[in-house]
Amino acid sequence: MAKQAAPLQQLIDQFSRFSGVGRKNATRMAYQVMGMTDAEADALADAIRAAHRRLHRCKVCQDYTEEELCPICQSTKRDRSVICVVESPRDVTAFERTREYNGLYHVLHGLFSPMDGIGADQLCIRELLARLQDGTVKEVIMATSPTVEGDVTATYLARLIKPLGIKTTRLAYGLPVGGSLEYADGTTLYRALSGRGEM
Ligand SMILES: [Zn+2]
């Protein structure tokens, strides 16, 4: 079998880094890029570069934003007494789609996963605790996925937060067990949120 040209090989290696993308799909994606016009390929490369250079984590909630604070943290219309704790920025988008939640968020950027070596230090927990010190927050909703990692993370956080005299709640799960929040439809997510129970 003839070896692929080095630049093509590099492109396949880069696409292989995406989770869920195997060698075969990475190869398919690389050939799709080769089928693009120069302008299309440039636009793709520019979009990746711009997202990386211009976006960073919001100083407060850790979601991605172009400014120092994200629009939700900046808003005067949001209820500042509630924080919804989620695994990833994708989950913020999912909750915002329901249009029913008016509180704030906190993005952990991961869940506990001892097998992958992910513990408290790799998650944005310190940043969350810092937000709970001034007495504004009355409730923290644990909106991590209904998976083992999601449950362990929620239980760990609840143990840290309860002693601060703040109510800790967990989403009610009509959500598919083992499923990811981002795939739940708006109605399911809204029900999970409004049926939440104290931990
Ligand atoms: Zn923010």
Boltz pocket constraint, residues with backbone or C-beta under 6 A from the ligand:
constraints:
  - pocket:
      binder: B
      contacts: [[A, 58], [A, 59], [A, 60], [A, 61], [A, 62], [A, 63], [A, 69], [A, 70], [A, 71], [A, 72], [A, 73], [A, 74], [A, 105]]
      max_distance: 6.0
